[in-house]
Amino acid sequence: MKKKASSTNEFDRRFDDGEDIHDLIDLSKAKVERLGQRMQFTLDIPESLAKDIGEIGEKIGVDTPSLIRVWLYERVRQEKTTAAG
């Protein structure tokens, strides 16, 4: 078993360096959310915005559609939390 990371910065560095971090995290409490049946829709956005999103995705290693899905999900959760509070 590897030595536990002493800080989040060390954990992030080890992850970014490609180390196997599976024994550093407790997966027993992990949850997978199933969001139900998927729907598809068309979204018209300026080409410059699409390029910017694509560049961000490339930088972090995520394809554009996945990045947009994550951002939409995060924003909806934020709005629901704000509305409930």
FENDAKA-V122323 format. One record per pair of residues at least 12 apart in sequence whose C-alpha atoms are under 7 Angstrom apart, sorted by the first residue. I is the first residue (numbers start at 1). J is the second residue. D is the distance in whole Angstrom. If there is no record, write none. Layout:
# FENDAKA-V122323
[[I;J;D] [I;J;D]]
This chain:
# FENDAKA-V122323
[[1;23;7] [2;23;7] [4;24;6]]
